[in-house]
């Protein structure tokens, strides 16, 4: 794990609340949510954690 420290330094962990029927999120939806979050500075869903 020590070897990954440099790579993981700038990682962000984000959580979204979605209806069960929307699971699993596909990668395109996840990327769109992350881009929206970066652009607005706010979470794309109801819950987030960094």
Gaussian input, Z-matrix of N, CA and C with variables (Angstrom, degrees):
# hf/3-21g

backbone

0 1
 N
 C     1     B1
 C     2     B2     1     A1
 N     3     B3     2     A2     1     D1
 C     4     B4     3     A3     2     D2
 C     5     B5     4     A4     3     D3
 N     6     B6     5     A5     4     D4
 C     7     B7     6     A6     5     D5
 C     8     B8     7     A7     6     D6
 N     9     B9     8     A8     7     D7
 C    10    B10     9     A9     8     D8
 C    11    B11    10    A10     9     D9
 N    12    B12    11    A11    10    D10
 C    13    B13    12    A12    11    D11
 C    14    B14    13    A13    12    D12
 N    15    B15    14    A14    13    D13
 C    16    B16    15    A15    14    D14
 C    17    B17    16    A16    15    D15
 N    18    B18    17    A17    16    D16
 C    19    B19    18    A18    17    D17
 C    20    B20    19    A19    18    D18
 N    21    B21    20    A20    19    D19
 C    22    B22    21    A21    20    D20
 C    23    B23    22    A22    21    D21
 N    24    B24    23    A23    22    D22
 C    25    B25    24    A24    23    D23
 C    26    B26    25    A25    24    D24
 N    27    B27    26    A26    25    D25
 C    28    B28    27    A27    26    D26
 C    29    B29    28    A28    27    D27
 N    30    B30    29    A29    28    D28
 C    31    B31    30    A30    29    D29
 C    32    B32    31    A31    30    D30
 N    33    B33    32    A32    31    D31
 C    34    B34    33    A33    32    D32
 C    35    B35    34    A34    33    D33
 N    36    B36    35    A35    34    D34
 C    37    B37    36    A36    35    D35
 C    38    B38    37    A37    36    D36
 N    39    B39    38    A38    37    D37
 C    40    B40    39    A39    38    D38
 C    41    B41    40    A40    39    D39
 N    42    B42    41    A41    40    D40
 C    43    B43    42    A42    41    D41
 C    44    B44    43    A43    42    D42
 N    45    B45    44    A44    43    D43
 C    46    B46    45    A45    44    D44
 C    47    B47    46    A46    45    D45
 N    48    B48    47    A47    46    D46
 C    49    B49    48    A48    47    D47
 C    50    B50    49    A49    48    D48
 N    51    B51    50    A50    49    D49
 C    52    B52    51    A51    50    D50
 C    53    B53    52    A52    51    D51
 N    54    B54    53    A53    52    D52
 C    55    B55    54    A54    53    D53
 C    56    B56    55    A55    54    D54
 N    57    B57    56    A56    55    D55
 C    58    B58    57    A57    56    D56
 C    59    B59    58    A58    57    D57
 N    60    B60    59    A59    58    D58
 C    61    B61    60    A60    59    D59
 C    62    B62    61    A61    60    D60
 N    63    B63    62    A62    61    D61
 C    64    B64    63    A63    62    D62
 C    65    B65    64    A64    63    D63
 N    66    B66    65    A65    64    D64
 C    67    B67    66    A66    65    D65
 C    68    B68    67    A67    66    D66
 N    69    B69    68    A68    67    D67
 C    70    B70    69    A69    68    D68
 C    71    B71    70    A70    69    D69
 N    72    B72    71    A71    70    D70
 C    73    B73    72    A72    71    D71
 C    74    B74    73    A73    72    D72
 N    75    B75    74    A74    73    D73
 C    76    B76    75    A75    74    D74
 C    77    B77    76    A76    75    D75
 N    78    B78    77    A77    76    D76
 C    79    B79    78    A78    77    D77
 C    80    B80    79    A79    78    D78
 N    81    B81    80    A80    79    D79
 C    82    B82    81    A81    80    D80
 C    83    B83    82    A82    81    D81
 N    84    B84    83    A83    82    D82
 C    85    B85    84    A84    83    D83
 C    86    B86    85    A85    84    D84
 N    87    B87    86    A86    85    D85
 C    88    B88    87    A87    86    D86
 C    89    B89    88    A88    87    D87
 N    90    B90    89    A89    88    D88
 C    91    B91    90    A90    89    D89
 C    92    B92    91    A91    90    D90
 N    93    B93    92    A92    91    D91
 C    94    B94    93    A93    92    D92
 C    95    B95    94    A94    93    D93
 N    96    B96    95    A95    94    D94
 C    97    B97    96    A96    95    D95
 C    98    B98    97    A97    96    D96
 N    99    B99    98    A98    97    D97
 C   100   B100    99    A99    98    D98
 C   101   B101   100   A100    99    D99
 N   102   B102   101   A101   100   D100
 C   103   B103   102   A102   101   D101
 C   104   B104   103   A103   102   D102
 N   105   B105   104   A104   103   D103
 C   106   B106   105   A105   104   D104
 C   107   B107   106   A106   105   D105
 N   108   B108   107   A107   106   D106
 C   109   B109   108   A108   107   D107
 C   110   B110   109   A109   108   D108
 N   111   B111   110   A110   109   D109
 C   112   B112   111   A111   110   D110
 C   113   B113   112   A112   111   D111
 N   114   B114   113   A113   112   D112
 C   115   B115   114   A114   113   D113
 C   116   B116   115   A115   114   D114
 N   117   B117   116   A116   115   D115
 C   118   B118   117   A117   116   D116
 C   119   B119   118   A118   117   D117
 N   120   B120   119   A119   118   D118
 C   121   B121   120   A120   119   D119
 C   122   B122   121   A121   120   D120
 N   123   B123   122   A122   121   D121
 C   124   B124   123   A123   122   D122
 C   125   B125   124   A124   123   D123
 N   126   B126   125   A125   124   D124
 C   127   B127   126   A126   125   D125
 C   128   B128   127   A127   126   D126
 N   129   B129   128   A128   127   D127
 C   130   B130   129   A129   128   D128
 C   131   B131   130   A130   129   D129
 N   132   B132   131   A131   130   D130
 C   133   B133   132   A132   131   D131
 C   134   B134   133   A133   132   D132
 N   135   B135   134   A134   133   D133
 C   136   B136   135   A135   134   D134
 C   137   B137   136   A136   135   D135
 N   138   B138   137   A137   136   D136
 C   139   B139   138   A138   137   D137
 C   140   B140   139   A139   138   D138
 N   141   B141   140   A140   139   D139
 C   142   B142   141   A141   140   D140
 C   143   B143   142   A142   141   D141
 N   144   B144   143   A143   142   D142
 C   145   B145   144   A144   143   D143
 C   146   B146   145   A145   144   D144
 N   147   B147   146   A146   145   D145
 C   148   B148   147   A147   146   D146
 C   149   B149   148   A148   147   D147

   B1=1.4449
   B2=1.5226
   B3=1.2937
   B4=1.4579
   B5=1.5261
   B6=1.3300
   B7=1.4628
   B8=1.5200
   B9=1.3332
   B10=1.4659
   B11=1.5249
   B12=1.2906
   B13=1.4630
   B14=1.5244
   B15=1.3243
   B16=1.4644
   B17=1.5297
   B18=1.3241
   B19=1.4636
   B20=1.5236
   B21=1.3033
   B22=1.4599
   B23=1.5319
   B24=1.3085
   B25=1.4692
   B26=1.5275
   B27=1.3258
   B28=1.4586
   B29=1.5288
   B30=1.3121
   B31=1.4591
   B32=1.5220
   B33=1.3110
   B34=1.4552
   B35=1.5158
   B36=1.3041
   B37=1.4540
   B38=1.5269
   B39=1.3053
   B40=1.4519
   B41=1.5149
   B42=1.3204
   B43=1.4557
   B44=1.5178
   B45=1.3261
   B46=1.4601
   B47=1.5112
   B48=1.3179
   B49=1.4552
   B50=1.5229
   B51=1.3219
   B52=1.4644
   B53=1.5196
   B54=1.3276
   B55=1.4654
   B56=1.5275
   B57=1.3054
   B58=1.4656
   B59=1.5307
   B60=1.3194
   B61=1.4551
   B62=1.5196
   B63=1.3368
   B64=1.4635
   B65=1.5306
   B66=1.3297
   B67=1.4666
   B68=1.5190
   B69=1.2742
   B70=1.4597
   B71=1.5286
   B72=1.3345
   B73=1.4593
   B74=1.5206
   B75=1.3095
   B76=1.4604
   B77=1.5341
   B78=1.3145
   B79=1.4569
   B80=1.5286
   B81=1.3413
   B82=1.4685
   B83=1.5290
   B84=1.3374
   B85=1.4588
   B86=1.5271
   B87=1.3098
   B88=1.4667
   B89=1.5307
   B90=1.3319
   B91=1.4718
   B92=1.5238
   B93=1.3508
   B94=1.4623
   B95=1.5254
   B96=1.3252
   B97=1.4608
   B98=1.5297
   B99=1.3269
   B100=1.4665
   B101=1.5261
   B102=1.3391
   B103=1.4683
   B104=1.5230
   B105=1.3349
   B106=1.4687
   B107=1.5209
   B108=1.3103
   B109=1.4590
   B110=1.5243
   B111=1.3239
   B112=1.4646
   B113=1.5220
   B114=1.3419
   B115=1.4561
   B116=1.5296
   B117=1.3147
   B118=1.4602
   B119=1.5193
   B120=1.3204
   B121=1.4525
   B122=1.5236
   B123=1.3379
   B124=1.4597
   B125=1.5213
   B126=1.3055
   B127=1.4675
   B128=1.5192
   B129=1.3287
   B130=1.4500
   B131=1.5165
   B132=1.3163
   B133=1.4621
   B134=1.5126
   B135=1.3180
   B136=1.4526
   B137=1.5231
   B138=1.3330
   B139=1.4587
   B140=1.5102
   B141=1.3037
   B142=1.4568
   B143=1.5102
   B144=1.2965
   B145=1.4612
   B146=1.5109
   B147=1.3098
   B148=1.4687
   B149=1.5092
   A1=111.61
   A2=117.12
   A3=119.82
   A4=110.76
   A5=117.39
   A6=121.34
   A7=113.09
   A8=118.34
   A9=121.69
   A10=112.84
   A11=117.22
   A12=120.93
   A13=112.18
   A14=118.49
   A15=122.18
   A16=111.23
   A17=117.39
   A18=121.95
   A19=111.31
   A20=117.54
   A21=122.15
   A22=113.97
   A23=116.91
   A24=121.11
   A25=112.85
   A26=118.34
   A27=122.07
   A28=113.35
   A29=117.77
   A30=121.11
   A31=111.71
   A32=115.24
   A33=122.79
   A34=107.78
   A35=116.50
   A36=121.44
   A37=108.11
   A38=116.06
   A39=122.04
   A40=109.40
   A41=115.81
   A42=121.87
   A43=108.73
   A44=116.60
   A45=122.01
   A46=109.19
   A47=115.30
   A48=120.89
   A49=106.63
   A50=116.14
   A51=121.80
   A52=109.03
   A53=116.62
   A54=118.85
   A55=110.46
   A56=116.54
   A57=121.60
   A58=110.61
   A59=116.81
   A60=120.62
   A61=113.78
   A62=117.84
   A63=121.89
   A64=112.20
   A65=116.71
   A66=120.39
   A67=110.65
   A68=119.15
   A69=125.77
   A70=110.37
   A71=115.76
   A72=120.36
   A73=108.51
   A74=116.18
   A75=116.76
   A76=108.84
   A77=115.61
   A78=120.93
   A79=111.01
   A80=118.85
   A81=121.57
   A82=110.76
   A83=117.57
   A84=121.19
   A85=110.64
   A86=117.21
   A87=120.86
   A88=110.49
   A89=117.34
   A90=120.27
   A91=110.66
   A92=117.25
   A93=120.68
   A94=110.69
   A95=116.43
   A96=120.58
   A97=111.11
   A98=117.39
   A99=120.76
   A100=111.49
   A101=116.99
   A102=120.65
   A103=110.62
   A104=117.40
   A105=121.35
   A106=110.40
   A107=115.77
   A108=121.35
   A109=110.56
   A110=118.00
   A111=121.42
   A112=111.16
   A113=116.46
   A114=121.25
   A115=111.47
   A116=117.62
   A117=120.53
   A118=113.12
   A119=116.71
   A120=120.48
   A121=113.19
   A122=115.80
   A123=120.61
   A124=109.17
   A125=116.77
   A126=119.45
   A127=112.18
   A128=116.28
   A129=121.51
   A130=111.90
   A131=117.96
   A132=122.68
   A133=109.60
   A134=116.13
   A135=120.05
   A136=113.15
   A137=117.44
   A138=119.56
   A139=110.66
   A140=116.45
   A141=120.76
   A142=109.36
   A143=116.45
   A144=121.64
   A145=109.16
   A146=115.69
   A147=119.89
   A148=109.06
   D1=-31.72
   D2=-180.00
   D3=-58.72
   D4=-35.65
   D5=179.56
   D6=-66.63
   D7=-22.29
   D8=179.63
   D9=-89.55
   D10=-7.92
   D11=-175.16
   D12=-54.13
   D13=-46.56
   D14=-179.51
   D15=-63.89
   D16=-40.94
   D17=-179.40
   D18=-68.15
   D19=-39.32
   D20=-174.29
   D21=-87.59
   D22=-3.96
   D23=-174.97
   D24=-52.94
   D25=-41.67
   D26=-175.85
   D27=-98.27
   D28=17.57
   D29=-179.26
   D30=-70.47
   D31=147.88
   D32=175.40
   D33=-128.90
   D34=135.08
   D35=178.00
   D36=-110.31
   D37=125.54
   D38=-176.30
   D39=-125.27
   D40=143.43
   D41=-179.66
   D42=-124.85
   D43=137.43
   D44=177.01
   D45=-123.11
   D46=146.87
   D47=171.96
   D48=-97.09
   D49=124.22
   D50=179.70
   D51=-135.14
   D52=153.70
   D53=176.48
   D54=-63.13
   D55=149.86
   D56=-179.00
   D57=-55.28
   D58=-37.64
   D59=-179.14
   D60=-65.72
   D61=-16.26
   D62=180.00
   D63=-90.72
   D64=-0.57
   D65=-179.22
   D66=-91.97
   D67=148.82
   D68=-8.07
   D69=-78.67
   D70=150.17
   D71=174.71
   D72=-66.46
   D73=139.44
   D74=174.06
   D75=-87.02
   D76=165.00
   D77=-173.82
   D78=-62.89
   D79=-36.83
   D80=179.11
   D81=-62.42
   D82=-41.35
   D83=178.25
   D84=-65.91
   D85=-42.65
   D86=178.79
   D87=-61.92
   D88=-44.17
   D89=179.27
   D90=-63.50
   D91=-40.78
   D92=178.70
   D93=-62.21
   D94=-42.74
   D95=179.04
   D96=-63.52
   D97=-41.99
   D98=178.70
   D99=-65.65
   D100=-40.70
   D101=178.16
   D102=-64.49
   D103=-42.61
   D104=176.75
   D105=-60.56
   D106=-42.91
   D107=-179.46
   D108=-63.65
   D109=-43.45
   D110=178.70
   D111=-65.31
   D112=-41.57
   D113=-176.33
   D114=-67.56
   D115=-40.95
   D116=-175.27
   D117=-95.62
   D118=-17.75
   D119=-176.94
   D120=76.02
   D121=13.15
   D122=179.85
   D123=-129.23
   D124=158.02
   D125=178.90
   D126=-65.33
   D127=146.95
   D128=-179.73
   D129=-82.40
   D130=-10.49
   D131=179.77
   D132=-127.10
   D133=-163.06
   D134=-178.99
   D135=-82.09
   D136=-25.43
   D137=-176.69
   D138=-128.89
   D139=144.70
   D140=177.74
   D141=-149.39
   D142=154.68
   D143=175.05
   D144=-147.84
   D145=139.62
   D146=-179.32
   D147=-122.61

